[in-house]
Amino acid sequence: QVQLVESGGGLVQPGGSLRLSCAASGSIASIYVMGWYRQAPGKQRELVATIISGGTTNYAPSVKGRFTISRDNAKNTVYLQMNSLKPEDTAVYYCYFQNFLMTTRDYWGQGTQVTISS
């Protein structure tokens, strides 16, 4: 019922920036959570940032002050602006969407690789 399309990953040097995008389409509820998770080699998938339908944002401590999550309601798109990137930010980044209808359902994007290296 909901489809997610991610874009924006790539290879960046330490200290550089990237902007990830995730466009949602389908039956989107008035109450939802969108966000970004990431999974590095050998590690569990972890929360990076979320934004709820009311506008409240939440960030992992490791990215506070460097990453910014935002949304464009007209386009049903969420963005993750990543600045001051570090090698430890290297991971596959996944867009996440939680749709609050009569039944709550979770959706995941296909993932986009972000690599920070000299």
C-alpha contacts under 8 A as a table, 3 or more apart, distances in Angstrom:
res1	aa1	res2	aa2	distance
1	Q	26	G	5.43
1	Q	27	S	5.64
2	V	24	A	6.63
2	V	25	S	5.53
2	V	26	G	4.51
2	V	27	S	5.90
2	V	28	I	6.91
2	V	107	Y	7.09
3	Q	24	A	5.61
3	Q	25	S	5.27
3	Q	26	G	6.32
3	Q	107	Y	7.62
3	Q	109	G	7.77
4	L	22	C	6.31
4	L	23	A	5.59
4	L	24	A	4.69
4	L	25	S	6.70
4	L	95	C	7.37
4	L	107	Y	7.63
4	L	108	W	6.86
4	L	109	G	5.10
4	L	110	Q	7.80
5	V	22	C	5.40
5	V	23	A	5.27
5	V	24	A	6.73
5	V	109	G	6.09
5	V	110	Q	7.30
6	E	20	L	7.22
6	E	21	S	5.59
6	E	22	C	4.43
6	E	23	A	6.67
6	E	94	Y	7.89
6	E	95	C	6.83
6	E	109	G	6.28
6	E	110	Q	6.96
6	E	111	G	6.84
6	E	112	T	6.80
7	S	20	L	5.80
7	S	21	S	5.30
7	S	22	C	6.59
7	S	112	T	6.73
8	G	18	L	6.97
8	G	19	R	5.78
8	G	20	L	4.43
8	G	21	S	6.17
8	G	112	T	7.41
9	G	18	L	7.16
9	G	19	R	7.62
9	G	20	L	6.39
9	G	112	T	5.34
9	G	113	Q	5.35
9	G	114	V	5.03
10	G	18	L	7.80
10	G	113	Q	6.24
10	G	114	V	5.12
10	G	115	T	6.20
11	L	114	V	6.18
11	L	115	T	4.75
11	L	116	I	5.86
11	L	117	S	7.26
12	V	16	G	5.92
12	V	17	S	7.09
12	V	18	L	7.62
12	V	85	L	7.95
12	V	114	V	7.88
12	V	115	T	6.26
12	V	116	I	4.89
12	V	117	S	6.38
12	V	118	S	7.89
13	Q	16	G	5.55
13	Q	85	L	7.69
13	Q	116	I	5.31
13	Q	117	S	5.04
13	Q	118	S	5.13
14	P	84	S	7.00
14	P	85	L	5.39
14	P	86	K	5.12
14	P	87	P	6.38
14	P	116	I	5.76
14	P	117	S	6.09
14	P	118	S	6.56
15	G	83	N	6.99
15	G	84	S	4.14
15	G	85	L	4.82
15	G	86	K	6.39
16	G	83	N	6.17
16	G	84	S	5.54
16	G	85	L	5.50
17	S	81	Q	7.47
17	S	82	M	5.38
17	S	83	N	4.45
17	S	84	S	6.29
17	S	85	L	6.21
18	L	81	Q	6.18
18	L	82	M	5.21
18	L	83	N	6.77
19	R	79	Y	6.83
19	R	80	L	5.58
19	R	81	Q	4.48
19	R	82	M	5.95
20	L	79	Y	5.50
20	L	80	L	4.98
20	L	81	Q	6.48
20	L	82	M	7.94
21	S	77	T	6.83
21	S	78	V	5.88
21	S	79	Y	4.55
21	S	80	L	6.54
22	C	77	T	5.44
22	C	78	V	5.27
22	C	79	Y	6.36
22	C	95	C	6.30
22	C	109	G	7.83
23	A	75	K	7.28
23	A	76	N	5.87
23	A	77	T	4.24
23	A	78	V	6.54
24	A	76	N	5.48
24	A	77	T	6.03
25	S	28	I	7.12
25	S	76	N	7.05
28	I	32	Y	7.82
28	I	99	N	6.63
29	A	32	Y	6.31
29	A	99	N	5.91
29	A	100	F	5.99
29	A	101	L	6.02
30	S	53	S	7.03
30	S	100	F	7.61
31	I	52	I	7.60
31	I	53	S	5.50
31	I	54	G	7.92
31	I	99	N	6.77
31	I	100	F	5.45
31	I	101	L	7.70
32	Y	52	I	5.87
32	Y	53	S	5.31
32	Y	97	F	7.14
32	Y	98	Q	5.49
32	Y	99	N	4.81
32	Y	100	F	5.58
33	V	50	T	6.78
33	V	51	I	5.88
33	V	52	I	4.37
33	V	53	S	6.23
33	V	96	Y	7.87
33	V	97	F	5.72
33	V	98	Q	5.02
33	V	99	N	6.83
34	M	50	T	5.63
34	M	51	I	5.46
34	M	52	I	6.25
34	M	78	V	7.15
34	M	95	C	7.45
34	M	96	Y	5.48
34	M	97	F	4.50
34	M	98	Q	6.39
35	G	48	V	7.49
35	G	49	A	5.43
35	G	50	T	3.92
35	G	51	I	5.96
35	G	69	I	7.75
35	G	78	V	7.47
35	G	95	C	5.88
35	G	96	Y	5.06
35	G	97	F	6.61
36	W	47	L	6.47
36	W	48	V	5.41
36	W	49	A	5.40
36	W	50	T	6.39
36	W	80	L	7.70
36	W	93	Y	6.64
36	W	94	Y	5.59
36	W	95	C	4.73
36	W	96	Y	5.72
37	Y	45	R	6.51
37	Y	46	E	5.41
37	Y	47	L	4.48
37	Y	48	V	5.03
37	Y	49	A	7.11
37	Y	93	Y	5.71
37	Y	94	Y	5.13
37	Y	95	C	6.50
37	Y	96	Y	7.03
38	R	45	R	5.46
38	R	46	E	5.50
38	R	47	L	6.62
38	R	48	V	6.64
38	R	91	A	5.83
38	R	92	V	5.41
38	R	93	Y	4.24
38	R	94	Y	5.83
39	Q	43	K	6.27
39	Q	44	Q	6.00
39	Q	45	R	4.30
39	Q	46	E	6.34
39	Q	91	A	5.22
39	Q	92	V	5.33
39	Q	93	Y	6.60
40	A	43	K	5.39
40	A	44	Q	7.35
40	A	45	R	7.37
40	A	90	T	6.44
40	A	91	A	4.22
40	A	92	V	6.40
41	P	91	A	7.10
47	L	50	T	7.93
47	L	59	Y	7.80
47	L	60	A	6.42
48	V	59	Y	5.85
48	V	60	A	5.19
48	V	63	V	7.14
49	A	57	T	7.16
49	A	58	N	5.40
49	A	59	Y	4.34
49	A	60	A	6.22
49	A	69	I	6.58
50	T	57	T	5.55
50	T	58	N	5.19
50	T	59	Y	6.69
50	T	69	I	7.06
51	I	55	G	6.00
51	I	56	T	5.56
51	I	57	T	4.41
51	I	58	N	6.53
51	I	69	I	7.00
51	I	70	S	7.31
52	I	55	G	5.35
52	I	56	T	5.56
52	I	57	T	6.70
53	S	56	T	7.60
57	T	69	I	7.28
59	Y	63	V	6.65
59	Y	64	K	5.96
60	A	63	V	5.68
60	A	64	K	6.44
61	P	64	K	5.38
63	V	66	R	5.41
63	V	67	F	5.60
64	K	67	F	6.17
65	G	68	T	7.76
66	R	82	M	6.18
66	R	83	N	5.15
66	R	84	S	6.04
66	R	85	L	7.68
67	F	80	L	6.70
67	F	81	Q	5.51
67	F	82	M	4.51
67	F	83	N	6.00
68	T	79	Y	7.98
68	T	80	L	5.67
68	T	81	Q	5.09
68	T	82	M	6.65
69	I	78	V	7.14
69	I	79	Y	5.59
69	I	80	L	4.60
69	I	81	Q	6.40
70	S	78	V	5.73
70	S	79	Y	5.23
70	S	80	L	6.62
71	R	76	N	7.36
71	R	77	T	5.64
71	R	78	V	4.26
71	R	79	Y	5.95
72	D	75	K	5.48
72	D	76	N	5.89
72	D	77	T	5.29
72	D	78	V	6.40
73	N	76	N	4.82
73	N	77	T	6.60
74	A	77	T	7.92
82	M	85	L	6.61
85	L	89	D	6.51
85	L	116	I	6.83
86	K	89	D	5.39
86	K	90	T	7.59
86	K	116	I	6.23
87	P	90	T	5.65
87	P	115	T	7.40
87	P	116	I	4.82
87	P	117	S	5.93
88	E	116	I	7.72
89	D	114	V	7.62
89	D	115	T	7.45
89	D	116	I	6.83
90	T	113	Q	7.85
90	T	114	V	5.44
90	T	115	T	4.59
90	T	116	I	5.55
91	A	113	Q	6.12
91	A	114	V	5.54
91	A	115	T	6.61
92	V	111	G	5.88
92	V	112	T	5.40
92	V	113	Q	4.39
92	V	114	V	5.97
93	Y	111	G	5.29
93	Y	112	T	5.26
93	Y	113	Q	6.23
93	Y	114	V	6.91
94	Y	108	W	6.63
94	Y	109	G	5.58
94	Y	110	Q	6.62
94	Y	111	G	4.39
94	Y	112	T	6.60
95	C	108	W	5.72
95	C	109	G	4.86
95	C	110	Q	7.72
95	C	111	G	6.89
96	Y	106	D	7.42
96	Y	107	Y	5.90
96	Y	108	W	4.84
96	Y	109	G	6.46
97	F	106	D	5.85
97	F	107	Y	5.07
97	F	108	W	6.43
98	Q	104	T	6.94
98	Q	105	R	5.78
98	Q	106	D	4.55
98	Q	107	Y	6.31
99	N	104	T	5.60
99	N	105	R	5.36
99	N	106	D	6.41
100	F	103	T	6.53
100	F	104	T	4.64
100	F	105	R	6.87
101	L	104	T	5.61
101	L	105	R	7.88
